[in-house]
Amino acid sequence: MKKYFEISTKTIVAIGLGAAIFTLLFMFVKVPSPVPETSFQTAYGISAFFATLFGPIAGGLIAFIGHALSDSIQYGSPWWSWVIASGMASFIFGFAFKRTKVEDGEFKTKDIITFNVIQLLGNVIAWVIVAPSLDILIYAEPANLVFTQGVIAALLNTISVGVIGTLLLIAYSATRTAKGSLSKK
């Protein structure tokens, strides 16, 4: 469990780079849904990619910082319930960090399934439970609206991570040398 929470210089750089990319994607590369204030966000595919490579702390901070910056730039202040949910979802995505073999040059069917089960759980917890509950507690939003938004956000973000995150991890693993593939002649 300890290795999930180790922070190195490489992790700090990844957090900065990931948060910047997340912010830009969150602001500019999204597709609105018919439900108010929800969109298909490509940024979650990126946060899942970074979380899988650098762990839960990196994933959580990338999405938390990126979402907070995006909201602040676009609207003047963050919508904290959803910023916290973003960070939580990406923190949970980071539990794919040691459960997949991406760094070993392998991201096969078992790893893809593991990654997608983890990201599905992260999205459901963050968007169906945490975000609506905090919306009600912090902002006194109507329950029927926020739970509808949460379910739609969970669905759209699961698709985003499932497609974009999986494709990025497959591509990245292809650049890594597979463990045991080199032989001495």
Secondary structure, DSSP 4 states (H G I P E B T S, - for coil): -GGGG---HHHHHHHHHHHHHHHHHHHHSEEE-SSTT-EEETHHHHHHHHHHHH-HHHHHHHHHHHHHHHHHHHHSS--HHHHHHHHHHHHHHGGGTTTS-GGGT---HHHHHHHHHHHHHHHHIIIIIIHHHHHHHHH---HHHHHHHHHHHHHHHHHHIIIIIHHHHHHHHHHSPPTT-----
